Amino acid sequence: MQISDLKGFRLRLKYPTHNLRKILPATIAALLLATGLSHAQVRTLPANAKRTTVGQQQYPLPYLDINGTRVKLAPGGVIYDENNRTIVHNALPPGAEVAVVADMNGDIGRIYILTPQEQAQFGRK
């Protein structure tokens, strides 16, 4: 490529903030809307979930202490905290109120640590 090939090509950087002024308000509004919607998420617990308590005993993976009973966490089993984030089984707090869902083999497929609002709602069911 030679310099003569670039004749007639102009790169306009005269007013680089001109386009920014146009899109900045829309970008800020979209970010505010997205943050507001992320806080409005409500998780729904499965209908077949059973409320129970995590025991005090810590077992090696894949075993858990639920209500004083040693149960097995299913392969691919997921534990959700109060904010619906996944956690590892060692981060499961002893004595926590949880909702558990068993898989078809009888192993624990999902565990949800209940918030105080969910505990009150789960008690009414």
DSSP file (Angstrom, degrees, kcal/mol; ACC not computed):
  #  RESIDUE AA STRUCTURE BP1 BP2  ACC     N-H-->O    O-->H-N    N-H-->O    O-->H-N    TCO  KAPPA ALPHA  PHI   PSI    X-CA   Y-CA   Z-CA
    1    1 A M              0   0    0      0, 0.0     2,-0.3     0, 0.0     3,-0.0   0.000 360.0 360.0 360.0 132.9    0.0    0.0    0.0
    2    2 A Q    >   -     0   0    0      1,-0.1     3,-1.0     0, 0.0     4,-0.5  -0.707 360.0-111.7-112.8 163.7    1.4    3.4   -1.0
    3    3 A I  G >  S+     0   0    0     -2,-0.3     3,-1.4     1,-0.3     4,-0.1   0.842 115.5  62.4 -62.3 -33.9    0.6    6.9    0.2
    4    4 A S  G >  S+     0   0    0      1,-0.3     3,-1.1     2,-0.2    -1,-0.3   0.768  93.4  64.3 -65.9 -23.7   -1.0    7.7   -3.2
    5    5 A D  G <  S+     0   0    0     -3,-1.0    -1,-0.3     1,-0.2    -2,-0.2   0.739  97.0  57.3 -68.8 -22.2   -3.6    5.0   -2.6
    6    6 A L  G X  S+     0   0    0     -3,-1.4     3,-1.8    -4,-0.5    -1,-0.2   0.322  74.8 128.5 -93.3   7.0   -4.9    7.0    0.4
    7    7 A K  T <  S+     0   0    0     -3,-1.1     3,-0.1     1,-0.3    -3,-0.0  -0.401  74.7  21.1 -64.0 137.8   -5.7   10.1   -1.6
    8    8 A G  T 3  S+     0   0    0      1,-0.3     2,-0.6    -2,-0.1    -1,-0.3   0.331  93.4 122.0  87.3  -7.8   -9.2   11.3   -1.0
    9    9 A F    <   -     0   0    0     -3,-1.8     2,-0.4     2,-0.0    -1,-0.3  -0.789  39.1-177.6 -90.8 123.6   -9.5    9.4    2.3
   10   10 A R        -     0   0    0     -2,-0.6     2,-0.6    -3,-0.1    -3,-0.0  -0.967  18.3-156.5-124.3 137.5  -10.3   11.7    5.2
   11   11 A L        -     0   0    0     -2,-0.4     2,-0.8     2,-0.0    -2,-0.0  -0.951  16.6-148.2-111.4 114.7  -10.7   10.8    8.8
   12   12 A R        +     0   0    0     -2,-0.6     3,-0.0     1,-0.1    -2,-0.0  -0.745  39.4 146.2 -91.8 111.3  -12.8   13.3   10.6
   13   13 A L        +     0   0    0     -2,-0.8    -1,-0.1     1,-0.1    -2,-0.0  -0.061  35.2 116.9-125.3  28.8  -11.8   13.7   14.2
   14   14 A K  S    S+     0   0    0      1,-0.3    -1,-0.1     2,-0.1    -2,-0.0   0.936  89.5  16.7 -65.7 -47.2  -12.7   17.3   14.4
   15   15 A Y    >   +     0   0    0      1,-0.1     3,-1.3    -3,-0.0     4,-0.5  -0.707  68.4 167.6-126.3  79.7  -15.5   17.0   17.0
   16   16 A P  T 3> S+     0   0    0      0, 0.0     4,-0.5     0, 0.0     3,-0.3   0.743  77.6  55.0 -68.6 -20.7  -15.1   13.6   18.7
   17   17 A T  H 3> S+     0   0    0      1,-0.2     4,-2.1     2,-0.2     5,-0.2   0.545  84.1  85.9 -88.1  -5.9  -17.5   14.4   21.5
   18   18 A H  H <> S+     0   0    0     -3,-1.3     4,-0.8     1,-0.2    -1,-0.2   0.938  95.3  39.8 -60.0 -47.7  -20.3   15.4   19.1
   19   19 A N  H  > S+     0   0    0     -4,-0.5     4,-1.8    -3,-0.3     3,-0.3   0.843 111.3  59.2 -70.6 -32.2  -21.6   11.8   18.8
   20   20 A L  H  X S+     0   0    0     -4,-0.5     4,-2.1     1,-0.2    -1,-0.2   0.882 100.4  55.7 -63.8 -38.2  -21.0   11.2   22.5
   21   21 A R  H  < S+     0   0    0     -4,-2.1    -1,-0.2     1,-0.2    -2,-0.2   0.813 108.3  49.9 -64.3 -29.4  -23.4   14.0   23.4
   22   22 A K  H  < S+     0   0    0     -4,-0.8     4,-0.4    -3,-0.3    -1,-0.2   0.896 119.4  32.7 -76.2 -40.3  -26.1   12.3   21.3
   23   23 A I  H  X S+     0   0    0     -4,-1.8     4,-2.3     1,-0.1    -2,-0.2   0.633  98.1  81.9 -96.1 -13.5  -25.8    8.8   22.8
   24   24 A L  H  X S+     0   0    0     -4,-2.1     4,-2.5     1,-0.2     5,-0.2   0.916  92.0  47.7 -61.5 -46.6  -24.8    9.6   26.4
   25   25 A P  H  > S+     0   0    0      0, 0.0     4,-2.3     0, 0.0    -1,-0.2   0.905 113.9  48.0 -62.4 -38.6  -28.3   10.3   27.7
   26   26 A A  H  > S+     0   0    0     -4,-0.4     4,-2.2     2,-0.2    -2,-0.2   0.887 111.7  50.3 -68.0 -37.3  -29.7    7.2   26.1
   27   27 A T  H  X S+     0   0    0     -4,-2.3     4,-2.2     2,-0.2    -1,-0.2   0.918 111.2  47.9 -66.2 -43.7  -26.8    5.1   27.5
   28   28 A I  H  X S+     0   0    0     -4,-2.5     4,-2.4     1,-0.2    -2,-0.2   0.910 111.6  50.4 -64.0 -42.1  -27.3    6.5   31.0
   29   29 A A  H  X S+     0   0    0     -4,-2.3     4,-2.2    -5,-0.2    -1,-0.2   0.901 110.5  49.8 -63.1 -40.5  -31.1    5.8   30.9
   30   30 A A  H  X S+     0   0    0     -4,-2.2     4,-2.4     2,-0.2    -1,-0.2   0.897 111.2  49.1 -65.7 -40.0  -30.5    2.2   29.7
   31   31 A L  H  X S+     0   0    0     -4,-2.2     4,-2.4     2,-0.2     5,-0.2   0.910 111.4  48.8 -66.3 -41.8  -28.0    1.6   32.5
   32   32 A L  H  X S+     0   0    0     -4,-2.4     4,-2.1     2,-0.2    -2,-0.2   0.903 112.5  48.5 -64.0 -40.4  -30.4    3.0   35.1
   33   33 A L  H  X S+     0   0    0     -4,-2.2     4,-2.1     2,-0.2    -2,-0.2   0.908 111.4  49.8 -65.6 -42.0  -33.3    0.9   33.8
   34   34 A A  H  X S+     0   0    0     -4,-2.4     4,-1.8     1,-0.2    -2,-0.2   0.892 111.6  48.2 -65.9 -39.2  -31.1   -2.3   33.7
   35   35 A T  H  X S+     0   0    0     -4,-2.4     4,-1.2     1,-0.2    -1,-0.2   0.896 111.5  50.3 -68.6 -38.3  -30.0   -1.7   37.3
   36   36 A G  H  X S+     0   0    0     -4,-2.1     4,-0.6     1,-0.2    -2,-0.2   0.884 111.4  48.3 -65.7 -37.7  -33.5   -1.1   38.5
   37   37 A L  H  < S+     0   0    0     -4,-2.1     3,-0.5     1,-0.2    -1,-0.2   0.830 105.0  58.6 -72.4 -31.4  -34.7   -4.3   36.8
   38   38 A S  H >< S+     0   0    0     -4,-1.8     3,-0.8     1,-0.2    -1,-0.2   0.832 105.9  49.3 -69.2 -29.1  -31.9   -6.4   38.3
   39   39 A H  H 3< S+     0   0    0     -4,-1.2    -1,-0.2     1,-0.2    -2,-0.2   0.665 103.0  62.8 -79.9 -15.1  -33.0   -5.5   41.8
   40   40 A A  T 3< S+     0   0    0     -4,-0.6    -1,-0.2    -3,-0.5    -2,-0.2   0.380  73.7 124.4 -91.0   4.9  -36.6   -6.3   41.0
   41   41 A Q    <   -     0   0    0     -3,-0.8     2,-0.5    -4,-0.2    -3,-0.0  -0.444  40.8-168.0 -69.3 135.7  -35.9  -10.0   40.3
   42   42 A V        -     0   0    0     -2,-0.2     2,-0.3     2,-0.0    -2,-0.1  -0.991  11.3-143.2-124.0 126.6  -38.0  -12.4   42.4
   43   43 A R        -     0   0    0     -2,-0.5     2,-0.5     1,-0.0    41,-0.0  -0.676   8.5-147.2 -90.7 146.2  -37.1  -16.0   42.5
   44   44 A T        -     0   0    0     -2,-0.3     3,-0.1     0, 0.0    -2,-0.0  -0.934  12.5-135.0-111.4 132.0  -39.8  -18.6   42.6
   45   45 A L        -     0   0    0     -2,-0.5     4,-0.0     1,-0.1     0, 0.0  -0.585  32.5 -97.4 -83.2 146.6  -39.1  -21.9   44.5
   46   46 A P    >   -     0   0    0      0, 0.0     3,-1.4     0, 0.0    -1,-0.1  -0.276  26.5-124.1 -61.7 149.7  -40.2  -25.1   42.8
   47   47 A A  T 3  S+     0   0    0      1,-0.3    -2,-0.0    -3,-0.1     0, 0.0   0.789 109.9  54.1 -66.2 -28.0  -43.5  -26.5   43.9
   48   48 A N  T 3  S+     0   0    0      2,-0.1    54,-0.3    54,-0.0    -1,-0.3   0.282  81.2 122.6 -92.3  12.5  -41.9  -29.9   45.0
   49   49 A A    <   -     0   0    0     -3,-1.4     2,-0.4    52,-0.1    52,-0.2  -0.489  50.2-149.7 -74.6 143.5  -39.3  -28.2   47.3
   50   50 A K  E     -A  100   0A   0     50,-2.4    50,-2.7    -2,-0.2     2,-0.3  -0.952  12.8-127.3-116.7 133.3  -39.3  -29.3   50.9
   51   51 A R  E     +A   99   0A   0     -2,-0.4     2,-0.3    48,-0.2    48,-0.2  -0.620  45.5 142.1 -81.7 134.7  -38.3  -27.0   53.7
   52   52 A T  E     -A   98   0A   0     46,-2.9    46,-2.8    -2,-0.3     2,-0.4  -0.866  43.3-103.2-154.7-175.7  -35.6  -28.3   56.0
   53   53 A T  E     -A   97   0A   0     -2,-0.3    14,-2.4    44,-0.2     2,-0.3  -0.946  26.8-119.0-124.7 142.9  -32.6  -27.3   58.0
   54   54 A V  B     -E   66   0B   0     42,-2.4    41,-1.4    -2,-0.4    12,-0.3  -0.632  35.5-129.3 -77.5 135.5  -28.9  -27.8   57.4
   55   55 A G        -     0   0    0     10,-3.2    40,-0.4    -2,-0.3    41,-0.2  -0.154  14.2-114.3 -78.3 177.6  -27.2  -29.8   60.1
   56   56 A Q  S    S+     0   0    0     38,-0.2     2,-0.2    39,-0.1    -1,-0.1   0.700  84.7  96.5 -86.1 -21.8  -24.0  -28.9   62.0
   57   57 A Q        -     0   0    0      1,-0.0     2,-0.5     7,-0.0     8,-0.4  -0.482  63.0-147.7 -75.3 137.1  -21.9  -31.8   60.6
   58   58 A Q        -     0   0    0     -2,-0.2     6,-0.1     6,-0.1    32,-0.1  -0.930  18.1-175.6-105.6 123.7  -19.6  -31.2   57.6
   59   59 A Y        -     0   0    0     -2,-0.5     6,-0.1     4,-0.4     2,-0.1  -0.791  31.8 -97.7-111.5 157.8  -19.1  -34.1   55.3
   60   60 A P    >   -     0   0    0      0, 0.0     3,-2.4     0, 0.0    -1,-0.1  -0.403  68.8 -50.6 -70.2 154.2  -16.8  -34.3   52.2
   61   61 A L  T 3  S+     0   0    0      1,-0.3     3,-0.1    -2,-0.1    11,-0.1  -0.360 124.3  28.1 -56.0 134.4  -18.3  -33.7   48.8
   62   62 A P  T 3  S+     0   0    0      0, 0.0    11,-4.3     0, 0.0    -1,-0.3  -0.839 106.8  82.3-102.9  21.4  -20.9  -35.1   47.7
   63   63 A Y  E <   - F   0  72B   0     -3,-2.4    -4,-0.4     9,-0.2     2,-0.3  -0.666  51.3-177.1 -98.1 147.5  -22.4  -35.6   51.1
   64   64 A L  E     - F   0  71B   0      7,-2.9     7,-2.7    -2,-0.3     2,-0.7  -0.923  28.4-122.7-133.9 157.9  -24.4  -33.1   53.2
   65   65 A D  E     + F   0  70B   0     -8,-0.4   -10,-3.2    -2,-0.3     2,-0.5  -0.910  34.2 173.7-103.7 108.2  -26.0  -33.0   56.6
   66   66 A I  E >  S-EF  54  69B   0      3,-2.7     3,-1.7    -2,-0.7   -12,-0.2  -0.966  73.5 -19.8-118.3 116.8  -29.7  -32.2   56.2
   67   67 A N  T 3  S-     0   0    0    -14,-2.4    -1,-0.2    -2,-0.5   -13,-0.1   0.841 126.6 -54.7  55.6  36.5  -31.8  -32.4   59.4
   68   68 A G  T 3  S+     0   0    0      1,-0.2     2,-0.4   -15,-0.2    -1,-0.3   0.524 116.6 114.2  78.7   4.2  -29.1  -34.7   61.0
   69   69 A T  E <   -F   66   0B   0     -3,-1.7    -3,-2.7     0, 0.0     2,-0.7  -0.900  69.0-125.0-111.7 137.6  -29.3  -37.1   58.1
   70   70 A R  E     +F   65   0B   0     -2,-0.4     2,-0.3    -5,-0.2    -5,-0.2  -0.713  39.5 174.0 -81.8 116.7  -26.4  -37.7   55.7
   71   71 A V  E     -F   64   0B   0     -7,-2.7    -7,-2.9    -2,-0.7     2,-0.5  -0.825  28.3-117.0-122.1 161.6  -27.7  -37.2   52.2
   72   72 A K  E     -F   63   0B   0     -2,-0.3    36,-2.7    -9,-0.2     2,-0.5  -0.842  16.5-134.0-104.2 132.2  -25.9  -37.1   48.8
   73   73 A L  E     -b  108   0A   0    -11,-4.3    36,-0.2    -2,-0.5     3,-0.1  -0.724  35.1-117.3 -79.4 127.7  -25.7  -34.1   46.6
   74   74 A A  E >   -     0   0A   0     34,-2.8     3,-2.7    -2,-0.5     2,-0.3  -0.213  35.0 -88.2 -64.3 153.2  -26.6  -35.3   43.0
   75   75 A P  E 3  S+     0   0A   0      0, 0.0    -1,-0.1     0, 0.0     3,-0.1  -0.489 123.3  17.7 -59.5 126.1  -24.0  -35.0   40.2
   76   76 A G  E 3  S+     0   0A   0     -2,-0.3    -2,-0.1     1,-0.3     2,-0.1   0.554  92.7 158.6  83.2   8.2  -24.6  -31.5   38.9
   77   77 A G  E <   -     0   0A   0     -3,-2.7     2,-0.4    31,-0.1    -1,-0.3  -0.372  27.1-149.7 -65.3 144.1  -26.5  -30.5   42.1
   78   78 A V  E     -b  110   0A   0     31,-2.2    33,-2.2    -3,-0.1     2,-0.5  -0.937  10.0-156.2-123.9 139.5  -26.6  -26.8   42.7
   79   79 A I  E     -bC 111  87A   0      8,-0.6     8,-2.4    -2,-0.4     2,-0.4  -0.969  12.9-162.0-114.6 125.6  -26.8  -24.8   45.9
   80   80 A Y  E     -bC 112  86A   0     31,-3.4    33,-2.6    -2,-0.5     6,-0.2  -0.882   6.3-146.5-108.8 136.9  -28.3  -21.3   45.7
   81   81 A D    >   -     0   0    0      4,-2.8     3,-1.7    -2,-0.4    34,-0.1  -0.170  43.5 -80.6 -86.6-171.2  -27.7  -18.6   48.4
   82   82 A E  T 3  S+     0   0    0      1,-0.3    33,-0.1    32,-0.1    -1,-0.0   0.768 131.8  51.2 -64.0 -26.1  -30.2  -15.9   49.4
   83   83 A N  T 3  S-     0   0    0      2,-0.1    -1,-0.3    32,-0.0     3,-0.1   0.211 120.1-107.3 -96.8  14.7  -29.3  -13.7   46.4
   84   84 A N  S <  S+     0   0    0     -3,-1.7     2,-0.3     1,-0.3    -2,-0.1   0.745  75.6 137.5  66.7  27.1  -29.8  -16.6   44.0
   85   85 A R        -     0   0    0      1,-0.0    -4,-2.8     0, 0.0     2,-0.3  -0.769  57.8-112.2 -97.4 149.1  -26.0  -17.0   43.4
   86   86 A T  E     -C   80   0A   0     -2,-0.3     2,-0.3    -6,-0.2    -6,-0.2  -0.599  37.5-176.1 -81.7 142.5  -24.5  -20.5   43.3
   87   87 A I  E     -C   79   0A   0     -8,-2.4    -8,-0.6    -2,-0.3     2,-0.1  -0.885  27.8-103.4-131.4 163.3  -22.2  -21.5   46.1
   88   88 A V    >   -     0   0    0     -2,-0.3     3,-1.5     1,-0.1     4,-0.3  -0.469  38.1-107.8 -83.8 162.0  -20.1  -24.5   46.8
   89   89 A H  G >  S+     0   0    0      1,-0.3     3,-1.1     2,-0.2    -1,-0.1   0.775 116.6  60.1 -67.3 -25.6  -21.2  -27.0   49.4
   90   90 A N  G 3  S+     0   0    0      1,-0.2    -1,-0.3   -32,-0.1   -32,-0.0   0.710  98.5  59.8 -72.4 -18.6  -18.6  -26.0   52.0
   91   91 A A  G <  S+     0   0    0     -3,-1.5    -1,-0.2     2,-0.1    -2,-0.2   0.460  75.1 114.7 -86.6  -1.2  -20.1  -22.5   52.0
   92   92 A L  S <  S-     0   0    0     -3,-1.1   -11,-0.0    -4,-0.3    -3,-0.0  -0.593  71.8-127.1 -70.7 115.6  -23.5  -23.8   53.1
   93   93 A P    >   -     0   0    0      0, 0.0     3,-1.6     0, 0.0   -39,-0.2  -0.437  21.4-112.9 -71.9 133.9  -24.0  -22.3   56.6
   94   94 A P  T 3  S+     0   0    0      0, 0.0   -38,-0.2     0, 0.0   -39,-0.2  -0.387 100.6  20.2 -62.7 138.0  -24.8  -24.7   59.4
   95   95 A G  T 3  S+     0   0    0    -41,-1.4     2,-0.1   -40,-0.4   -40,-0.1   0.496  88.4 148.5  83.2   3.8  -28.3  -24.3   60.7
   96   96 A A    <   -     0   0    0     -3,-1.6   -42,-2.4   -41,-0.2     2,-0.5  -0.441  51.7-120.0 -73.4 143.9  -29.6  -22.5   57.7
   97   97 A E  E     +A   53   0A   0     17,-0.2    17,-2.5   -44,-0.2     2,-0.3  -0.740  46.0 172.5 -80.8 126.1  -33.2  -22.9   56.7
   98   98 A V  E     -AD  52 113A   0    -46,-2.8   -46,-2.9    -2,-0.5     2,-0.5  -0.879  35.1-134.9-133.4 162.3  -33.3  -24.3   53.2
   99   99 A A  E     -AD  51 112A   0     13,-2.4    13,-2.7    -2,-0.3     2,-0.4  -0.990  28.7-161.8-114.9 127.9  -35.6  -25.7   50.5
  100  100 A V  E     -AD  50 111A   0    -50,-2.7   -50,-2.4    -2,-0.5     2,-0.5  -0.863  10.8-160.4-115.5 146.7  -34.4  -28.9   48.9
  101  101 A V  E     - D   0 110A   0      9,-2.5     8,-2.6    -2,-0.4     9,-1.7  -0.990  14.4-146.7-125.1 121.7  -35.4  -30.6   45.7
  102  102 A A  E     - D   0 108A   0     -2,-0.5     6,-0.2   -54,-0.3     2,-0.1  -0.571  11.3-135.2 -85.7 149.5  -34.7  -34.2   45.2
  103  103 A D    >   -     0   0    0      4,-3.1     3,-1.5    -2,-0.2    -1,-0.1  -0.261  40.3 -83.5 -91.1-172.7  -33.9  -35.7   41.7
  104  104 A M  T 3  S+     0   0    0      1,-0.3    -2,-0.0     2,-0.1    -1,-0.0   0.680 128.4  53.8 -70.3 -16.4  -35.3  -38.9   40.3
  105  105 A N  T 3  S-     0   0    0      2,-0.1    -1,-0.3     0, 0.0     3,-0.1   0.462 119.1-106.3 -93.8  -1.9  -32.6  -41.0   42.1
  106  106 A G  S <  S+     0   0    0     -3,-1.5   -34,-0.2     1,-0.4    -2,-0.1   0.388  80.6 126.9  91.7  -3.8  -33.4  -39.6   45.5
  107  107 A D  S    S-     0   0    0      1,-0.1    -4,-3.1   -36,-0.1     2,-0.7  -0.415  73.3 -94.1 -79.7 163.2  -30.3  -37.4   45.7
  108  108 A I  E     +bD  73 102A   0    -36,-2.7   -34,-2.8    -6,-0.2    -6,-0.3  -0.701  43.2 175.6 -82.4 116.9  -30.5  -33.7   46.4
  109  109 A G  E     +     0   0A   0     -8,-2.6   -31,-2.2    -2,-0.7     2,-0.3   0.837  65.1  13.7 -90.3 -37.9  -30.5  -31.9   43.0
  110  110 A R  E     -bD  78 101A   0     -9,-1.7    -9,-2.5   -33,-0.2     2,-0.4  -0.999  57.2-166.8-142.7 143.7  -31.0  -28.3   44.2
  111  111 A I  E     -bD  79 100A   0    -33,-2.2   -31,-3.4    -2,-0.3     2,-0.5  -0.999   5.8-166.1-129.5 130.7  -30.8  -26.5   47.5
  112  112 A Y  E     -bD  80  99A   0    -13,-2.7   -13,-2.4    -2,-0.4     2,-0.5  -0.972  16.6-140.8-117.4 119.1  -32.1  -23.0   48.1
  113  113 A I  E     - D   0  98A   0    -33,-2.6     2,-0.2    -2,-0.5   -15,-0.2  -0.696  32.7-128.4 -74.8 125.4  -31.1  -21.0   51.2
  114  114 A L        -     0   0    0    -17,-2.5   -17,-0.2    -2,-0.5   -32,-0.1  -0.544  10.1-139.2 -85.2 138.9  -34.3  -19.2   52.2
  115  115 A T     >  -     0   0    0     -2,-0.2     4,-2.4   -33,-0.1     5,-0.2  -0.436  35.9-102.0 -79.0 165.2  -34.6  -15.5   52.9
  116  116 A P  H  > S+     0   0    0      0, 0.0     4,-2.0     0, 0.0     5,-0.2   0.873 125.1  51.7 -58.6 -35.8  -36.7  -14.4   55.9
  117  117 A Q  H  > S+     0   0    0      2,-0.2     4,-2.3     1,-0.2     5,-0.2   0.905 110.7  47.5 -66.2 -40.7  -39.5  -13.5   53.5
  118  118 A E  H  > S+     0   0    0      2,-0.2     4,-3.2     1,-0.2     5,-0.2   0.855 108.8  55.0 -69.4 -34.0  -39.3  -16.9   51.8
  119  119 A Q  H  X S+     0   0    0     -4,-2.4     4,-1.7     2,-0.2    -1,-0.2   0.918 110.7  45.2 -63.8 -42.1  -39.3  -18.6   55.2
  120  120 A A  H  X S+     0   0    0     -4,-2.0     4,-0.9     2,-0.2    -2,-0.2   0.912 116.6  45.5 -66.7 -41.9  -42.5  -16.8   56.1
  121  121 A Q  H >X S+     0   0    0     -4,-2.3     4,-0.8     1,-0.2     3,-0.6   0.896 111.7  51.8 -68.2 -40.0  -44.1  -17.6   52.7
  122  122 A F  H 3< S+     0   0    0     -4,-3.2     3,-0.5     1,-0.2    -1,-0.2   0.829 104.2  58.3 -67.0 -31.3  -42.9  -21.2   52.9
  123  123 A G  H 3< S+     0   0    0     -4,-1.7    -1,-0.2     1,-0.2    -2,-0.2   0.778 102.4  54.5 -69.0 -25.8  -44.5  -21.6   56.3
  124  124 A R  H <<        0   0    0     -4,-0.9    -1,-0.2    -3,-0.6    -2,-0.2   0.703 360.0 360.0 -79.8 -20.0  -47.9  -20.6   54.9
  125  125 A K     <        0   0    0     -4,-0.8    -1,-0.2    -3,-0.5    -2,-0.1   0.512 360.0 360.0 -68.2 360.0  -47.9  -23.3   52.2
